[in-house]
Each structure stands twice: as C-alpha cells, then as structure tokens.
Amino acid sequence: MEANRFWDFSLDVYARPGVEEACLSLQSRGGDVNLALWIIWAAREGLDSRSALGEAIAISRSWREAVIHPLRRARTALKPQPAGFDADAASSLRKTLLEAELNAERIQQDALYALAQRCACAPEPIAALGQAGLSAYAATEGIEINTSLFLETVSTAAQKL
C-alpha cells in the first residue's frame, strides 16, 4: 500500500502543543477530527477540499457511526474500573479497544487520502483554502466550531514539522 502522507501529517501535528486540545474541543462540538485535519492537510497540498467535501462527509459519517463511535463508547465505558470485574482484564480490553479505534481512524484517513485525488487544485493561499474548507464543513454539518482558531492551532503546529 502507498504511504499515506495525510496519516503521517496527522500523527505529527497531533503531537504538537495545543493540537490535541483543539481536536478534542472540535470533537466535543460534534466535529470529525479526521475530516477537519484532512481539510487542512489538503490545503497544505494545494487542494480545495470543497470539491470533494460532500463525499468526504458521507464516507466519514458512515464509518464513524458504524465503527469508530461504537469502539469509542466501549473504550470510554471501561475508563472507570467496572465493579465486579477483573481490573487487569478490563484495563487490557480498554487498551485493545484504543488500538482498534486508532486502526479504524487510520482506515478512515486512508479513504480520505484516496479521495484527495479528486480534489481540485487551487492557487489560493493555504490559510484561505483551509478556512474555506473548514467553514464549508461546519456549515454543511451544522456544527459550531471556531474554524479560525482550529486552523491557526493546527497550522502553527504544522509549520514546526
């Protein structure tokens, strides 16, 4: 399989100060972190994500609802030690679920990476492309996110890569 530059970007940028918090804030408002990162990554690649945004939202939503959210709910349910169950076994299961959740996110990112081939090339500056893509995503999904702050946080972190 071809290397996925989007996955590499996501891992690198997520480890930078402030990005995890920005991603968790976006997620708590109903946003899809992988999709938001894809929009910014695409902009950095000179691609206008808006040309494939509808398809990106559709594939991400179905995968998130069918696979990622059930794994996340099960993992979260095991965060407090469940009474009456072996604590070590529950902790081991939680780690396994976290690994499965990360694998599921990688699969989503692989699909988004492939979809980027259908994005139009754009001569606009990275910040303008990212802002336009994030704003279109938020409007389409009806979610309230501070797109400028998210873009600034991730872009600042990405500049340090």
Protein Blocks (a to p, Z undefined) as FASTA:
>chain_A
ZZdfklmmmmmmmmpghklmmmmmmmmnopafklmmmmmmmmmnopafklmmmmmmmmmm
mmmmmmmmmmmmmmmmmmpacehiafklmmmmmmmmmmmmmmmmmmmmmmmmmmmmmpcc
dfbdfklmmmmmmmmmmmmnopacdfklmmmmmmmmmmmZZ
